[in-house]
């Protein structure tokens, strides 16, 4: 991939291969990459402001945009918007359960949480199980997996939606592709991924402090192709402070996407679309 990039110190890389060879070019380096990433987040407080890097004020705008995107997808890809279906979601990189508590648990009957940082997952369990007066058997957090993306193997055919937000940047390209190929197994027929992630204007930006990379839209789309995924829809996040990276939402399917017509009959989409 001939895409130049930088790190936060301004160092230039000719392409991702040069950067990845330096950062994770052997087993020891890759293990250190992941250890350093988890260690960084272990030093962050388990609060909304903590997991959002001091920008807790973007929470409402984030959830509002995600909800609009999710509602559109449910109505277009599931008959009756999924209302007659037992819906199950996986929240990847769930942190303290912010997305599950504010969004997913309202639309899904069950949500599983996947998070490698134990004190974040403990906080999620407390808020979603012990401290949640509205918890019910109809909408509940079911499983709390303390494991990293690069090692997780889902149960086959469990999930309608796998939601991945602000965590895929911790995976080098090879593990990015491997993760999605494994995670496909966890989707029910007709299920899909939602990826919400920071995007660079071009190329990539390496953050050596938390061991992550911010990829451009084109970089991400090339990786989607390597994963065998189809882009169904994408949408830009609006309303964030200008000093932050742009954020984009992607709906990804394992087959050529089909849209549910108003009659309930599925029709094949001619091409991926962008919500205007």
C-alpha positions, 0 to 999 in steps of 0.5 A: 500500500503506497500511502505515506504517513506520520507520527505525532512527532512529525516523523514521515513514513513512506508507507504503512509497511515501513511503519509496521515493520518498525513497530511490530516487525517481529513477535517480541515487538508485536507483543510489546505493542499490545502490552503498551496499549493495554498499559496506557488504558490501565492508567486511565480512570474509568469514567466517560471523560477518561475513556473519551480522552478528556472530551466527555462533552462529545458523548451526547453528539456521539450517541445521537449520531450513532443512534440515527445511523443504527435506526436506519440500518435496522429499518433497511436490513431487517424485516420490520426493523428487527422488532420480531427478531431476538436481537443480539449485539457485541460491543467491541472495545466496550470500555466502561459500557458507554455505548451499550448503556446509552444506545445498544441496550435500548435496541437489542435484547442482549448485548455482550461486551468485549474489553481487554482493560479489566477495570473498565469492564468491572465498571461496565458490569457495575453500571449495567448490572448492579446499578441499573434500575431499568435492567430487564430480561428483555434488554440486558447485558449478558456476557462480559469478555475480558479479552483483546480483539486480536484473540477473541473468537465469537460463538458462531451465529450469535450476533445480529450486529457487531459494533466496533468503536474507537478500538480497531486502531490498536490492531496492526493491518494483519490482525485487523484483517484476521479479526474481521475474518474470525468475527464474521463467524459470529454473525447471524445470516443477514447480520453486519458490522458497524465500525465507528472510527477516527479517520486521518485526512490522508495516509495514517497517523501513528500514536506511539503513546497508546500504540494505535494508528488512525487510518484514512478513509481510503486506507480503511476501505482497502482493508475492508476489501482484504477482509472480504467485506462489503461497504453498505453505508457510511456517514460522517460524525458531525458536531465534534470539536474541530481539533479532533480527528474526523470520525466516520461510521461504516456499515459492513456486510459479509455479502452483497447488501440487500435492502428490505423494501417497504413490502418486507421483501429484500431487494439487492442494492446496486451499490454502496450508498452514503447517507446524505 
